[in-house]
Amino acid sequence: MQNNSVIDVAVGVVLYTDGRVLLAKRPPGKPSAGYWEFPGGKFEISESPRQALARELHEELGVELDAAYPWITREYRYPDRLVRLHLYRVLNWHGEPHGREGQQLSWQDPRAISVSPLLPANHQIVQALNLPQVYAITQARKYAITEFMQRLRLALDKGVRLIQVRERDWAPEQLTQFARRVVALAHQYDAQVLVNGDESVSLQAGADGVHLQAGQLMQCRTRPNTRLVGASCHNREELLHAAELGADFVVLSPVLPTRSHPGAPTLGWEQFAELCLDLPMPVFALGGMRLDMVETSMTHRAHGVALLSGIW
């Protein structure tokens, strides 16, 4: 019989300094024994998600939680239960993780996980985890194409791995030619490229996905036919629609004042965090962002930051 009540679970994506993530194998006698998962467990009465996470990491791994950043919330229906996973990225702890319940542990590269099988709920979590924390948005109009391509190479040399081609008001032919150049260079670095607003240009340019403008997002009823789908959002309604559509990630703006719109209304960090509550997909903060704001964004539920002028 299917159980429709929701089981809330706190989950720790425990990350080592080299980017590896900690997975645990469910021991014999537990449901789904033999499957690998991120450590965590059910809430106890009156616990907050973070309190539940701290307790579970102590009970399961013997570590004390120092810094955990609220990330995404995903629901998954198993044949006999519905679970709501409250995920945190755990970057700081003290103590040496070990299987206090007899479970096997393994540090894994999230881009090439070698243990199996994973619990089904974790596959999309790994995909989200592999998104870079910086989303760079092109400004070829500002610099001219030749100079911009030089700046793009420098950014790739410094580690940029997720790029949005956004050149407003360009003709499709010009945009396609430019996007092809960006894709060709970016793919040399294993970076991913999305094209703003035009699925056909994305496909013609060999890009990895399309980034929907807010108006396009709200008119969209089915997910675009590209590997990655991003979207621009400015309010909770747009965020929820992006989640329903199955977007891989979104950008929420404007967070802080920008030089181009100094007097425009902004969300501020607290409202940004409220809007991001319990969303299933990663959210990038845009508007007044700098590279040194990644950790600040993470404390407010963001996956990372999206940058225009602050990256080139």
Secondary structure, 3 states (H helix, E strand, C coil): CCCCCEEEEEEEEEECCCCCEEEEECCCCCCCCCCEECCEEECCCCCCHHHHHHHHHHHHHCCEEEEEEEEEEEEEEECCEEEEEEEEEEEEEECCCCCCCCCCEEEECCCCCCCCCECHHHHHHHHHHCCCCEEEECCHHHHCHHHHHHHHHHHHHCCCCEEEECCCCCCHHHHHHHHHHHHHHHHHCCCEEEEECCHHHHHHHCCCEEEECHHHHHHCCCCCCCCEEEEEECCHHHHHHHHHHCCCEEEECCCCCCCCCCCCCCCHHHHHHHHCCCCCCCEEEECCCCHHHHHHHHHCCCCEEEECCCCC
